[in-house]
Amino acid sequence: MKKDLLCINDLSKAEIGAMFQLAKELRAKRQAGIYETPLRGKTLAIIFNKPSTRSRISFEVGMYQLGGQAVFLNSRDIQLGRGESLADTARVLSRYVEGLLIRTFKQAEVEELAREATIPVINGLTDLLHPCQILADMFTLREKRGSLTGLKIAYIGDGNNMANSWLWGAAKMGLELSLGTPPDYAPDAGILNAAKLEAQKSGGRIEVTTDIYQAVKDAEAIYTDVWTSMGQEEESKQRLADFAGYQVNRQLLEAAAPQALVMHCLPAHRGEEITAEVLDGEHSIVFDQAENRLHINKAILMRYLG
């Protein structure tokens, strides 16, 4: 039976732990100059309906480093952009390549591709979820703290795909998660309720508040994301006003636990959701997160295409 990565909830805690261990081993081999090519002869098709820096480059480089190749398919340049159905695209690509990575707007599109394809489908980002990013984030946090057990994470800002992904990640791994969002920008209600139930089994704890200082109290990591995501540009002016009190800055950082880490999935808008002082400061592990996209994505490729 083929495996797909559509949501972090598709994985068990043990499977996530095994992926972290594999990413660590792959990183160590690369740093030691050991070059292995377990995916030699295999091809990953990449369809992106949204722009990307880290996702595209890390998956393309990852495939190359593992001995395979990636074929980038801009949706405007293939027949999908001229009316060919998702189902037909999935069926055709299944005859050509060993895996499919898609970055698009609707989660339903990823799920339809997965239903119709006979090859693994990997969710490279939707408006609802970003499973590859949350795996890299939790991997980075575990590397910095030694363990995820009992850690409190404060997520500040929009209840977007990263907030939804943190809900599933915290629930799976038994983390304490406090989301500080403006009143009208809470995360997906269905995911929130399901994640709270999952957290009861794992020993995790989840809360949503509009008080960012309550959210960061005793937090060992503060996470934020842009206030205006791709596709929301027309809302930018309103969002700047609504999120004005939700900036991650030095004052907020000082209200968290001592030596709290600062995280951001990038790209960052310095001076909006986070100050340059904090993003570039000694507490920031933002660029370690960015690097670890490569290592965790290689582990994902090994798991689903290997």
Summary of the structure (lengths in Angstrom):
residues: 306
radius of gyration: 18.9
end to end distance: 14.0
largest distance: 54.9
contacts: 1070
relative contact order: 0.15
helix: 47%
strand: 16%
